[in-house]
Structure formats: C-alpha cells, structure tokens
C-alpha cells in the first residue's frame, strides 16, 4: 500500500472543534480544512461568525471552507460575499440545491464570475457535477465536493462515479474534486487511485492513520488481546 506521504490526493481535515482544527493545521500532511453547519452544531458552536474569524486568525495559509446558511438564493449570495471577504484562503461552500431542490447553478455562476472561490457541496450525481462544472469560472480556483461516502451508504460503489467526475471537471482546470464523507481509510487510497484531488477526513478517521502499513498478523493478535483484556476487566466467567 502506498505510504501516506507519497499519495497525490491532498488530505483536508473536516471538523468544527477549535482545538482539533488548530492541531490538524499544524500537521504538514493536512493541506486544508473544511467544516459545515452540522459539524458546528455538534461541536456546540453558538456564534458562527465569531468562530470562523477566530479560526482564521490562526489558519491563514491553508484553504478553509465555510458554508452559507441561507435557503433563499439572495440570502446565500449576500452571505457568500461576506464569507469570501473573511480571508484570501477562504472558500465558500454553496449547496448544489436549496432545500426545495432548486439548483444553485445560477448563483454559483454569479459568484465565480466575480472571482469568489466556491466549494459546491452535497453533490451525489454525475449530472450535478457536469452542471456545476458548466457554471464555474475556468480562471478561478474552486472545489466540487461529491459526498462519496453517502453514495456508498446507498449500496452504490462511488469509485467509478468519482473517476468520471475527475474527467468531467477537465473543462475547469482550476477546479479540484473533493471526495467527501469518507467512511474508512481505504477511501483515501481509492480517491488517490482515480485521480481525485482532495479528500476530507474527520478526526475519527485521522486517528486511524497510524494503522496504515500495519502488519495484519500483528493487528490480529492485538485484537485477540483486546477481547481477552476486556473480558477479564469485566469480570466475566463461564
């Protein structure tokens, strides 16, 4: 298996815990960071703007993605303009549709035409990838986030779709494809194998990085010992 430092795919840390984000930012193998309102709510963030500004005081070099929170396109546009002004390293996450399923292509086109770096998210189909690609500005850096983990949750193999998404984005050379919502470390290597540019990885998965390259025999023995130690600690008897 390819060593983590030799992978072409860039690893972005995904989360909303301030301490964890700053710790991940200090790691050279972490090339960027992302968050979203769901992660922020789980982390107990009360003030979105204050949280974002505090993070950006410490993270100034690596790209950071923050998401709009409106559902009407005029609100999204206003919020996107504000978020973009928070820093040159900020990408604005725009959901591919609003909650009524209305595509955000026109909004993406307007923002991209003004030079706003967008991260179009919640994408799950190739049709959405192609429609978003057509709305992006080839001269402006942007991200297209396909939530491959959610695709896999439905029983569909996301690997062929992600490979085709890489090809579909060739018309916008400054746009990078993100493999979003990974479920296991294997996804990092799958993303790398199809030429995906970025994968967002949560703290739970990042903690498993030391497992890469481990001997399966050693891991088997470690697992057996874990089962035995837990049975003993629980005082089980038969």
C-alpha positions in Angstrom: 0.0 0.0 0.0 1.3 3.5 -0.9 2.7 5.4 2.1 0.6 8.4 3.2 3.3 10.9 2.3 3.5 9.6 -1.3 -0.1 10.0 -2.0 -1.1 12.5 -4.7 -4.5 13.2 -3.2 -4.5 16.0 -0.6 -5.9 15.4 2.8 -8.2 18.1 4.3 -9.3 17.9 7.9 -13.1 18.0 8.3 -14.5 19.2 11.6 -15.6 22.1 13.9 -13.7 21.5 17.1 -11.4 24.5 17.5 -8.5 22.7 19.3 -8.6 19.8 16.8 -8.7 22.1 13.8 -5.6 24.1 15.0 -3.8 20.8 15.8 -4.5 19.4 12.4 -3.4 22.7 10.8 0.0 22.2 12.4 0.4 18.8 10.6 2.2 19.1 7.3 0.2 16.3 5.7 -3.0 18.3 6.2 -3.3 20.6 3.2 -6.6 22.3 4.1 -9.6 22.3 6.4 -13.4 22.2 5.9 -16.4 22.5 8.2 -20.2 22.7 7.9 -23.2 23.8 10.0 -24.0 20.3 11.1 -20.5 19.7 12.4 -20.5 23.2 14.1 -23.8 22.4 15.8 -22.5 19.1 17.1 -19.4 20.9 18.4 -21.6 23.4 20.3 -20.7 26.5 18.2 -23.1 29.3 19.1 -21.7 32.2 17.1 -20.9 31.2 13.5 -19.1 34.5 12.6 -17.0 34.7 15.7 -16.0 31.0 15.4 -14.9 31.5 11.8 -13.0 34.6 12.5 -11.2 33.1 15.4 -10.2 30.1 13.3 -8.9 32.3 10.5 -6.8 34.3 13.0 -4.7 31.1 13.3 -5.1 29.5 9.9 -4.0 31.9 7.2 -2.0 29.8 4.7 -4.1 26.7 4.2 -7.5 26.8 2.5 -10.5 26.8 4.8 -14.1 26.2 3.6 -17.1 27.8 5.4 -20.7 27.2 4.3 -23.6 29.6 3.7 -26.6 29.0 6.0 -29.4 30.6 3.9 -32.0 28.8 1.8 -33.1 31.6 -0.5 -30.6 32.4 -3.2 -30.4 36.2 -2.4 -29.5 35.3 1.2 -26.9 32.8 0.1 -25.4 35.4 -2.2 -25.1 38.0 0.5 -23.7 35.5 2.9 -21.2 34.2 0.3 -19.9 37.7 -0.3 -19.3 38.2 3.4 -17.7 34.8 4.0 -15.4 35.4 1.0 -14.2 38.6 2.5 -13.0 36.9 5.7 -9.7 35.9 4.0 -7.9 35.1 0.8 -7.7 31.5 1.9 -11.5 31.1 2.3 -13.6 29.0 0.0 -17.4 29.5 0.3 -19.4 26.3 0.5 -22.6 26.5 -1.6 -25.0 23.6 -1.5 -25.8 22.2 -5.0 -29.5 23.0 -4.4 -31.6 24.7 -1.8 -34.0 22.7 0.4 -36.7 22.8 -2.3 -34.3 21.1 -4.7 -33.8 24.2 -6.8 -30.3 24.1 -8.4 -27.9 26.8 -7.3 -26.1 26.9 -10.7 -27.0 30.5 -11.4 -25.7 31.6 -8.0 -22.5 29.7 -8.5 -22.1 31.3 -11.9 -22.5 34.8 -10.5 -20.1 34.2 -7.6 -17.5 32.6 -9.8 -17.7 35.4 -12.3 -16.8 37.8 -9.5 -13.8 35.8 -8.5 -15.3 34.2 -5.4 -13.7 30.8 -4.6 -16.6 28.4 -4.2 -16.9 24.9 -2.8 -20.1 23.5 -4.3 -21.2 20.7 -1.9 -23.8 18.0 -1.3 -23.3 16.6 -4.8 -24.2 13.0 -5.3 -24.7 12.6 -9.1 -22.6 12.9 -12.2 -25.4 15.1 -13.7 -24.8 17.6 -10.8 -21.1 17.5 -11.3 -21.4 18.4 -15.0 -24.0 21.1 -14.4 -21.8 22.7 -11.7 -18.7 22.5 -13.9 -20.6 24.4 -16.6 -21.3 27.2 -14.1 -17.8 27.6 -12.8 -15.2 30.1 -14.0 -12.2 28.3 -15.6 -9.9 31.1 -14.3 -11.0 30.9 -10.7 -9.9 28.3 -8.1 -12.9 26.2 -6.8 -13.8 22.9 -5.3 -16.6 20.4 -6.2 -17.5 18.2 -3.3 -19.0 14.9 -4.1 -20.1 13.1 -1.0 -18.8 9.7 -2.0 -19.5 8.2 1.4 -23.2 9.0 1.2 -23.2 7.4 -2.2 -21.6 4.3 -0.7 -24.3 4.3 2.1 -26.9 3.5 -0.6 -25.0 0.4 -1.7 -23.5 2.0 -4.8 -19.8 1.9 -5.5 -18.6 5.5 -5.7 -15.3 4.8 -7.3 -16.4 4.7 -10.9 -18.5 7.8 -10.4 -15.6 9.7 -8.9 -13.3 8.6 -11.7 -15.8 10.0 -14.2 -16.2 13.2 -12.1 -12.4 13.8 -12.4 -12.8 13.7 -16.2 -15.9 15.9 -16.2 -14.0 18.7 -14.4 -11.3 18.8 -17.0 -13.1 21.8 -18.6 -12.4 23.8 -15.5 -8.7 23.2 -14.8 -8.5 25.3 -11.7 -11.3 23.3 -10.1 -10.4 20.4 -7.7 -12.6 17.4 -6.9 -13.2 16.6 -3.3 -14.1 13.1 -2.1 -16.4 14.0 0.8 -17.8 12.0 3.7 -15.3 9.1 3.6 -16.2 6.1 5.8 -12.8 4.3 6.1 -9.1 4.8 5.5 -9.4 2.7 2.3 -11.3 5.7 0.8 -8.1 7.8 0.9 -6.3 5.3 -1.4 -9.4 4.9 -3.6 -9.6 8.6 -4.0 -5.9 8.7 -4.9 -6.2 5.9 -7.4 -8.8 7.7 -9.5 -7.0 11.0 -9.5 -9.3 12.8 -7.1 -7.6 15.9 -5.9 -8.7 16.2 -2.3 -10.4 14.0 0.4 -11.9 15.5 3.5 -11.2 13.3 6.6 -12.8 13.6 10.0 -10.9 13.3 13.3 -12.2 9.8 13.9 -10.5 8.6 10.7 -7.4 10.7 11.1 -6.8 8.9 14.4 -6.6 5.7 12.4 -3.7 6.9 10.1 -1.1 5.1 12.2 -2.8 1.8 11.1 -1.6 2.3 7.5 1.0 -0.3 6.7 0.5 -2.3 9.9 1.1 -6.0 9.7 -2.3 -7.8 9.6 -0.9 -10.6 11.7 0.1 -8.1 14.4 -3.2 -6.4 14.2 -5.0 -9.8 14.6 -3.0 -10.6 17.7 -3.7 -7.1 19.1 -7.4 -7.6 18.5 -7.4 -11.0 20.3 -5.6 -9.4 23.3 -8.2 -6.6 23.3 -11.1 -9.1 23.5 -9.3 -11.1 26.3 -8.4 -8.0 28.3 -12.0 -6.6 28.1 -13.5 -9.9 29.2 -11.1 -10.0 32.2 -11.7 -6.4 33.1 -15.5 -7.0 33.0 -15.1 -10.0 35.4 -16.9 -12.4 33.0 -17.0 -16.1 33.9 -18.5 -19.2 32.4 
